[in-house]
Amino acid sequence: MAKLTYLGPEGTFTHQAARDLARGGEELVPLGSVRDVVQSVESGGAAAGVVAFESSLEGPVPANLDELLLKTSRCMIAGERVLPVSFTLYRTPGDESPLKGVTSHAFGLVQCSRFIEDSGVQSEEATSTAGACRDLADSPREGWGAIGPPLVGEMYGLRAERDHIEDDERGATRFVLLRTSCPEPTGKDRSAFAFRPSHDEPGSLVRLLQEFALRDINLTAIKSRPTKELLGEYIFYIECEGHISEPHLRDAVLGVLRFESVTRFLGSFPEDAGRPEQHRVDGKSASAAYEQMLGKIEP
């Protein structure tokens, strides 16, 4: 049976995204770190993996993006899932003492920072939101609570003390599906690339981006990450609307490949169904106008 790995344990937002993105018959396997998840796909030990990629409040997850950009050569993004984020405060049964501390994943702590500040309590990071609940259940701490997704605390026998403690009800986290190939176009897709200029010079990034802008291709993400080799050297992660097999995107990529840079295709994948309609320019009006101009040529 093919495996789909994700950052465990069960009950996390990542687990939910993995269930949504898995193919029929794939076995969901929790692992202990994002690096293990990514490398399981890179090595061929798993058919797919799911990792958190971006938060609506904190932006990209740098460590996870770096793992993909710097530590892989085969992994590609083959899908995405955007999940609304809501958090619950859990306590151990029978602990009615005043709350003095909470534990959760770093993103959970950030997304509940107002509640933590207003409560005047300490905070400690855990490897995951579900892991925080599991650890509290295994090793109860008087006066401490765990912040986790709805229902996950009940999986570990904890008591839900307060729901919806997140700062912003519109908060969401984006997860990506990693495979070693990507799917065919669906009509509502995104494509991802990594660019590493061969040498530092003025305007190098602008010239790359112009290949997309001149063809009315909407860029949805531009992120820079250090190569971790030499100070001042960066690799650029870019996402755009469209599938690489579409003519206008094909032309843009061919234009980029003419530059002195290392270009890596990171996959074309269907957008999450909840995203708004894409900005599409079909070029028909421009073509019609051009034909009119040709009509002014005297035979």
N, C-alpha and C positions, 0 to 999 in steps of 0.2 A: 504494500500500500504506500502510495506517495505521501511524503510528510510536508506539512506546512508548519514552520516554527514561528514562535512569537515570544516576547518577553513575558515570562510567567510571574506569579502563579495565575491560576484560573480566576476569573472574575474582574480582571482589569479592563480598562477601556481598550487596550491593545487586544485582549482576548475577544472582546465583542467585535472589533474590526476584523480580526482574523476569521471569525465565524462568518462574517458577511462576505469576505473576499475569497474564501476557500472554494475550490472546485469540488464537485461531487466526488466523494470517495477519498478525498485527502484527509489524512489523519493530523489533527492539531496537536502539536508537541510543544509544551512550554520549556523555555531555556532560561538560564540564569543571567544573561547579559545581552545587550544589543549586539555587541561584537560577536557573540556566539551565534546569534540569529543570522546576521549578515554573512558570516563566514560559512555557515552551514549551507547557504545557497551558493556562495562562491566556490566552495569545494565540491559541490554536487552531492553533499550528504542529505540535502533536503531539496524538494522540488520548488519550494517557495518559502518566503518569510515575510513577516509584517512588522514594521517598526514605526514608531511615532516620528513625524517629520516636521511638524509645524504647529504652533499654538497661536490662536487668534490674539492672545494677550502678550506673549513673549516672543513671537516670531519663530524662526527656524530653530530646531534642536541642533546646536553646533556639532556635538560629538557624533550624532547619528549621521549628519550630512558628511562630516569628515570621514567616517568609516566607509561610506559609499564612494566618495571622491578619491580618497587616498589609499584605501586598503583593498580595493577590488579592481578587477579588469573585466569580469564576466557579468556581474550583476546589472540588471536593468529594472527600471520601474515599469511595472505591467498593470498597475491599477492603483486607485486611491479610494479612501473612505473618510468622510468628514463627519465626526460625531459631536453632537452638542454635549457640553460638559456640565454635570451637576454633581455636587459633593454632599455627603452626609457625615456628621460627627458620630462616631461609635464609641461606646464605653463598654467595659467588661460588666457582666451581670453582677448586681449587688454593690458596685462601686458608686456610692452616692456622694463621695467627697467632692469638694470644690475642684473644678478643673484647673490644673496648673501647667499642663503641657499637652501638645499634640504632635503626632508623627505622621508623615505622608511622603510621597514622592515630591521632589523639588517643585514640579509644576503644580501639584496639588496645593502645596504651601503658598505659592505665589498667587494662585487663583482664589485662595481663601484668605489672603493677607489682611483684608479689612476685618474679618471675623477674628483672626488671631490677635490683631492689634487692639481691637475693642475689648477683647476678653482679657488682655494683659497676660497671656500665657507664653511659655517657652515653646519652641518648635525644634523638631529634629527630622532630618531627611531619612527616607527609607528608599530601598531599591525600586519599589513600585507602590501604588496605592493599595492594591490587594495585599502585597507583602507586609505593609504597615499593619493592616488588620490581622493578618495571620500571626505576625510576631506578637502583637498585643494579646491575642487569644492564647498563644503558647506561653507567654511570660507576662502575666498581668502586672501592671504598675499602678498603684493607687494614685488617683488624681490625673491619670493620663488618658488621652483618647487617641483614636486613629481617624484620619480623614480619608474617605474612600468613596467609590461610586455607589449609587443606590443598590441595595440588596447584597452587595459583596460582604459586608460585615456579618450579615445573618448567616452566610455560608460558614463562617468560623465561630458562630455562637455568640456574637456580640450584640449589644443592645443599641438600637438607633436612638440617639438622644435629640438630634436636631437635623432637619433636612434643609437643602438649598442654602448652604452657607457660602456659596461662591460669591465673588464680588460682582460679577456681571452675568446676568442670565443669558446673554448672547454668546458667551464663551464657547469655543469649539476647538477641537484638536483634529489635525489631519494626519492620517496614517497612510503609508504607501506599501504596496505589495511588490516584493522583489522576486524576479525570476531571471532566467538567463536568456529569455526571448520575450518579445512583446506581441500583443494581439493585433489583429487587422483593424482597419478604421471602422468606427461606428457612426461617424458624422458629428460627434461631439467629443473631441479628443484633445489631449495635450501632448506636447513633446518636450523632452528634457535633454540638455547638452552640457558638457563641461568644456570650457576653453582655457587653455594655458598658453599665453603669448610666449613665443620663442625668445624674445628679449624685450626689455622695458623701453618703450618709446612713446612720445606724446601721441594721443589719439588712437592708440591701438584698439582699445575697447570700443570706442565710438565707431570706428570703421566696421567692426564686427556687427555691432547692433544696427548699423544703417542697412545692412543686407536684409534685415527683417522689416525695418521701418519703411523702406522704399517699396516693399510689397504689401504694405498694410497688414502685417502680421502682428497681432497683439501679444506683447510680452507680459506674462503674468508673474514672473519672478526673476530677479537679478540679485545674486548673492555672491560675495567674494569671501574666500577662505585662504588663509596662508598655506603655502605648500609645506611648511615646517621643515624646509631644507635651508633656505637662505633668507635672511631678513629682507623684506620688501618684495618677495616673490609671491604671487597670488594665483589661485585658480578660480575661475568664474563659473558659477552654476546658473544656467538660464533655462527658463521654461517659457513656452509660448503656446498659443492656441493652434490647434491643427495637428494632423497626422503627417509623419515624414513622407508618406507615400503620395500626399496631395501635391499637385503641380507647383503651386505658389511656394510651399514650404521647401519642396525639392530644390527650386531655383535659389532660394535663400541659402540653403545648406551648401549648394555648389559654389555660391559666392564666397561663403565663409572658408571653405576648403582651399580657396586660392591664396589665403593669407598664410604668413609664416607663423602658425600657431598649431598646437596639438589640440585637435578637436575630437571629443569622444561623444558618441551618441549614447544617451542613457535611457532611451525608450520612448515609445509613443503609447499612450494608454487612455482608456475612457475616463472622462471626468465623472466625479461623484454626481449622482442623479439630482442632488439638491442644489447644485450650482446654477446661477442664472444663465440665461442664454449667452452664447459667445458673440463677440464683436466680429462679424463677418463682412468682408468686402469681396464681392464676386468679380469685380472688374468689368462687368457687362457694359455699364454706362461709359466707362473709359474707352472700351473697344469700339462702341458705337460712335463715339465722338471722333476717334481716330479714323474710322472708316469714312466719316463725313469729310475729314481733312483730305484723305486720299482722293475723294470724289472731286476735289477742286483741281486736280492735276489734269491738264489738257492732254488728250491722246496725241 
